[in-house]
Amino acid sequence: MNIITAEILTIQNLENLNLLHAQTQHDKLTMMSLELNPSLTQGSVVKLAIKPTNIILANKNSAISATQLSCENRLQATITQIEKGALLCSVTLEYLQNSFEAIITLNAADAMALQKGQSVTMLIKASDIYIQEILPQGETL
């Protein structure tokens, strides 16, 4: 599981839908949730979790920067390791001195010509992020 520590900036809700905006040490993230812990408030520091299969990778060769996407969460990371299997590829990335894993198809990894040390963008849909833990009051990023 991939974990990012962030501070909750805003919580918007309409009926059962909640939209949270959070700040990491470097980036803002948007998260969508149907249920929230009642103790979660603006200013809470949380650990956000993302499954490895929910991370999409983009590199300089893709037209991502010139394309409008509905995915708001775009994090710059560096590839530290690539493990290729028969069908899938595990890509280990460094983001804010934390290790992340993205699982993509072998075909996608080959088409992107991914290499160790390469800078890539991790794309994460708001609905693919969830709160793993609310840290004790007074915790900081």
Secondary structure, 3 states (H helix, E strand, C coil): CEEEEEEEEEEEEECCEEEEEEECCCCEEEEEECCCCCCCCCCCEEEEEECHHHCEEECCCCCCCCCCCCCCEEEEEEEEEEEECCCEEEEEEEECCEEEEEEEEHHHHHHHCCCCCCEEEEEECHHHEEEEEECCCCCCC
